């Protein structure tokens, strides 16, 4: 792992935090008639940029908040579904935790290398 990987991991953590904000917004509007659920689109653009332009291009991907057209509206026109949001939040927490641990390990390795210990 090199410095680019740390930047990539940090970028993924930032995107994960942004996704969490979108989920929280959906949950806050769970009972608002007519509210359309949103989602944070990031992974597809990130993967494409990474494969086509490398780490530097991937760290420039910002992602975007879009209305979730796949979410079916309830009778009041609200398309936020509690179970779906909680599932998405759980998955997002797993991603965030994984990359937090990976970064901690990488930083620990760098510290040991600087100190000359193993």
Secondary structure by P-SEA (a helix, b strand, c coil): ccaaaaaaaaaaaaaaaaaaaaaaaaaaacccccbbbbbbbcaaaaaaaaacccaaaaaacbbbbbcccccccccccccccaaaaaaaaaaaaaaaaaaaaaaaaaaaaaaaaaaccc
